[in-house]
Amino acid sequence: MPTISKKGVSMPESPIRKLVPYAEKAEKAGKSIYYLNIGQPDIKTPKVALQAIKDNDIEVLSYSRSEGSEPYRQKIAKYYATNDIHVNHDDIIVTTGGSEALLFAFGSIMDTDDEVIIPEPFYANYNGFSTASGVKVVPVISKIENNFALPPIEEFEKLITPKTKAILICNPGNPTGYLYSKEEIKKLAAIVKKHDLFLIADEVYREFAYDGATHYSILQEEGLEDYAIVIDSVSKRYSMCGARIGCLVSQNKAVIKTALKFAQARLSPPTLAQIASEAALDTPQRYFDDVIEEYVERRNVLIKELNTIEGVQVANPKGAFYCIAQLPIKNSDAFAQWLLESFDIDGETVMVAPAAGFYSTPGVGLNQIRIAYVLNTESLIKAVHILKEALKIYKD
C-alpha cells in the first residue's frame, strides 16, 4: 500500500477545528453552542465591500497579476501611509490570505531545517506552516503572569544558532491579545540587526488596539528596511475572513523578487475578492471606531466574568479579540471535549480552543484555553456562566 509522507504525518491538527465533529454531534442532539473557539467575527462586513461585488459587471472572471492588481496595491500603500507606514506598491504582494503570505515568506528566506524563533503561545497554524516548509520552530516562552509580554531579549539571544533565519511575532497577538510596545519592537529590531536575521510580523490585527494604545509596526522602525517582513490580511480588519485576501510587505527587494516567484507558481490571488478588498479600503473611520468600542466592551465583560470563577487566571488583552485563560484542570483538550459531549445547562454548552495547540513546547499550556470574544456581551456572560458551572463538577 502507498504510504503517506513524513511531512504529512507530522502536520499538526488544528486545536481550533479538531473539536468540530463533537460540536456537530452536540448540535444534532439538540444542544445550542456558544462558539468561543474560532476568530470569526460577528461584526458585519463593510457595505462598501459587498456593494462592489453586487455592482460589478465582469463578463470574464480572469486572472489578475501574480502580485495582485496594481490599483489595489497602490491603494494598500495609501492605506499604510495613513498609518505612518511608508511603502511603495511594488513592496507589496497580494496573497490568498495572510496564510499564503507567511508561506511565501518562509519559502523565500528559509531552507529545510532552518530555524525561526517565535514567542509562544502563538497562532497555531505557525506550527503547520513551518512543518509544510520544512522549517523548525524554536519557541521562547512568554508567561501569563506578565500578560504574555515579550520575553527578555536575552532569552532570544540564547536560542540563536547558525540555522536561525528569522524571529516571528504576531502583533497584536493571537492567541494572547498582547500588544507589543514600541520599546519591545525596538529591542527585536536591535537583535535581528545584530545577528543578521529577518523580523517577520503578523500584523493582521493592527486596528484592534485598546485603552488608548497605538500599534507600532516593524515597518515604522528606521533602519529595519532590509530586515522587516509584514504579513497582513483583510480577514479581521474588515470582517472578511471568507475573502481570503492578504499581502506580504517588505522593502527588501530580494525578498519581494523571490516571493513573486512563489506567487507566479500559484498564478494569482482571487480576482473577485481583490475587488471587494480594494473597495473595503474606503470603509469610513466610524466603522472602526464602532468596532473597537464594541470589542473593548466585550473584553471588559469577559475578563470581569472570568475573574469571578475560582481558580481561573486570565491575561488581560490589549489588542485583537482573544485571551488566554488558565483553568483549575489538568487537560483542556479533555475538558473541551467533555463540554460538548457531556455537559449543558438548559440545552446550552460552550466550545473553546484548548491552548496546548498554541505552543510547540510539549506539555506547556495543557490547563489553558483560548477564548475568542467574537460574541455579543449577553452571549459572553451566558458562556462564562456555563464554564463556571462546568468547572464545579468536572473531574480530570
N, C-alpha and C positions, 0 to 999 in steps of 0.2 A: 504494500500500500504506500502511495506517495506520502511524504512527511511534511509537516508544517515547519517553516523556518524558525531558527532560534530567535530571531528578531521578533517574529510573530508571537511566539510563545511568551517572550519576555515583555511584550506590550502590556502595560497595566490596564486594569479595568477602571472605568470612571467611578470614583466614590460618589459622584453626584447622580449618575444614571443607573448604577448597578442594582439599586433597590426598586427600580421601576416595575419589574414583574410582581413584586409583593404589593406595590401600590395598586396596580391594575386588578389584582385578585381581591384586594380590600374593597375597591370600588364596586366590583361585580357582586360582592357580598352585601352591598348597600351602605357602606361607610362613606362619609364625606371626609376629605383630607385637606388639611391646611398645608400647602406646599411651601416649605421654608428651605428646600434643598437646592434650588436652582436659581441662578441670577437672571430670570426672565422678568423684566419689569412689567408691572400692570399699567404703567403710565402710557397714555395714548401717543402713538407716533405723530409727529407734527403734520398738520393737514397739508402744508405746502409740499411735503414729500409725496404723500399719497395722491395729491391732485396732479402732480407732474406725471404720474403713471396714467391716471384717468384721461388726461388731456393729450396724451401722446398719440400721434398718428403714424407711427412707424409701420411701414409696409413690409420691410425685410429686416428681421432682427439679426444684424450682422455682428461679426467680431468687432471688438474695439482694439485699440493698440495694446500690445502686451503690457506696457507700463501704465495703462489706463488712459482715458481720453485726456487730451491736452487741456481743454476748457475746464474739466473737473480738477485736474492737478493744479492749474493756475488759481482756481477758486479755493482749493485747500490751502495753498500757500498764503492767500489773503486772510483766510481764517486764522492761520498760525500767527500772522503779523499782528492781528488784534489781540493775541495772547503774548505779545512781546517775544515771539519766536520767528526769527527772520531766516527763511529758507527760500530757495527758488523752486519752481515747479519741476525742474529736472533733478531735484534732490528727492523726489517722491516717486515711489512705485505703488500703484494701486493693486491691492491683493484681494483674494477671496477670503475675506475676514482677516482679523488680526492673527488668526492661527497660521494662515499661509505666510503672512509677513514674518512670523517667527521662524517658520521652517526655512524660508528664504535666507534669513539672517544666519541661522545655524549652518546651512549649506554653503553660504558664502565665506564664512570666516573660520569654520572648524572642519577638521578631518576626523576620520574614525578614531575613536579612543581619546580625542582631545577632551578637555575639561572645561566646564562652566560652573562658576561659584554662584549659588543662589541662596539668599536668606530664606529660611523656612520657618513656618509653613508658607507654601507658595501655591499658586494656581496649579491644580492637579495635573492638567494636561502638559505642563512643562516636563513632567516625567515621560509622558508619551512622545512628545516632540523630540526629546533627547534620545529616547530609545530608537525612534524611527530614523534619526540622523546618525546613529552610532556614536553619540556623544555621552560622556559621563557627567552626571550631576554631582557636584561636590557641595553638600549643604553646610551652611553656617546657621546655627540655631538662634532664632530670636525667641523671646520669652513673654508669656502672658503677664508676668509680674510687672513688666515695664511697658505694657501695651503693645508689644512686638516692635519696639523701636529698633533702629539699625544696630546690629551687634557691634561691639568695639572693633574699630578698624584693624586692630592687632590680630583679631580672630580671622579676618580675611587674609591678612599677610601670611599667617601660619599655613594656610591652605594652598598658597600659590606654588605651582611646580612648573617645570618646562612644558608640561602639557596644557597648562591653563591658558585659555584664549580669551575669556570674557567673564565679566560679572553681569548677572541679570537681576533686575529688580522690577517689581510691579508697584507703581506709584500713581494714585493711592492703591493700597494693596487688596488683592483678592487672595486669601480669604479673610485677612485680618482687619481691613478697613484703615490700616495705618497710613498716614500721610507723611512722607519724608520731608524734613525741613530743608531749607536752603543750605544750612550748615552741614547736614548729613550728605547732601548731594556733593558739596564741595570736598568732603572727605573722600568720597568714592572717586571723584574726578582726580584727586591727587594720587590715589593709589593706582588707578589704571594708567595714568601718565608715567608714574614711576616705574611700573612693570611692563609697560607697552602692551596693555590689554584693551579690548573693546569694553565699553559700558553700554549694555542694552537695557532700555527702559520701556516697559509695557505701560503706556500712559492712557489706556482706553477709558479710564475713569477721571480724566483730567478735570472735568467740570464739577465733579462731586467732591467739593472741599467745604468743610463746615466750620462753624464757630469763628468766623472771621479770618480763617487761614486761607492762604493762596497757594496754588500749585506752582512749584518751581521745576521747570523742565530741564533735562540734561542738555537740551539744545539751546538753553539760555546761558549756559556756563561758557564763558570765554576761554579759548584755548583747548576746547574739547572737540573741535570740529572733526578731527581725524579719528576720534575715538568713539563718538556717540552714534548710537543707532536707536531710533524710536520706533516702537510698534504702536499702531493706532487703529481705531475701528469706529464705525458709526453705530455699532450694536447697542451700546448702553447709552451713549450720549443722546441719541435721538429715539431710543426705544425701537430700534430697527434690527433686532437680532437676526431675523429671517432674511435680511437683505444680503448678508454675507459679503460685506464690503469693508475692507480695512486698507491700511497702507504701511509701507516701510519708508522711513525718512532718515536720510543721512547726508551730511555734507562731504563725506569721504567718497570721492569719485570712483575709486576702485571697488568699494562695496556696492555702490549703485550699479556700476557696469557689470559686476559679477551677478548680482541679484537679478538683473534684467535677463540674463541667460536662463535662469530658472523660470522667470516669468514667461519667456518665449516658449519654453518647453511645454508649458501648460496652456499656451495660446493666448488667452485673455481673461480678465475678470468679467463677471456678468454685465452685459451691456445695459439691460433694463434697470438693474439695481443701481448702476452708476448714475443713471438719470435721476432716480429718486434721491440718491445720496447727494448729488450736486444741488438739487432743489432744497434738501434739508439744511444746507448751509445758509439759507435765507431765513431760517427759523428766528423769530424775534426773541430778544433777550428776556422778555417777560415769561416765555415758556420755561427757560432755565431757572429763573427766579422762583417761579411757582413750584417747579420740580424739586429744587433744593429745599425750599420751605417744607414741602411735603416729606422729604426724606429725613430732614432734621427732626420733625415731629415724630415720625415712625421710629427713628433711632432712640429718641428720648423715652418714648413709651416702652419700647422693647427692653432697653437697659434697665429702666425702673422696675419693670415686671420681673425680669430675670433675677434682679438683686433681692427679690422677696423670697426666692427659693433657697432653702437652707442647703449649704454645701456647694452652691454654684458660684464659680468665679468667672467674670466676664470682662473682656477687654472693651474699652470704650472707643469705638471707631471715630476717626476724624475725617474720613472720606469714603468713597464708594458706597455700597449698601450691604455690607457683610459684617458679621462679627464672629469671633470665636468664643464659645462658652465651654468652660471646663466643668464637668458633671461629677457627682459623687458616685461614679460607677467605674468598672474596670474596662469595659469594652463597648464603645459606642456603636460599632457595627452590629453587635448582637442586640443592643438596645433599640437601634433604629429599626431593625427588622421586627423586633417584638412589638414596637409601637404599631406597625402596620398589620401584623398578624394576630395579635392577641390583646390589644388594648383599645378602648374607645370610651368616650363619655357621651352618652345620648347619640351614639352613632357617628361621632366625630373623632378623628385622630390627627396626628401630625407626621409629616415626612421631613426628616432632617438629613444633613450630609455628614457622615462620620468624618472626623478631621484627620484621622491617621493617613488617609489617602492624599493629604496635602503636605505630607512630609516624605522625604526619601530616607531618613534615618529610621531603621527598623525599631519598632517598639515605642516610638515617640508619638504623642497625640492620641493614644488609644482611648483616653477618657474625655476627649474633646469632640465637639460638633461645630460645624459651621452653620450659621443661620443667615439666610438672605432675607432682609426685611423689605420684601417686594409686595407685601400685602398691606391693606389699609389698617389703620390703628385698631379698629374694632376686632378685626380678624387676628391681629398680632396678640391682643390681650387674651382672646379665647385660646389661641395656640399655646401661649405660655402657661395658661391655666391647665391645659391638658398635660403639658410637660411636667408641671408641678405635681399634679395628682399621680401621674405615671411613676415619677421618681419615688413617691411614698411607698409604692408597693412592689417596684421592680427589684428582682433578685438576680445578681450576676450568676 
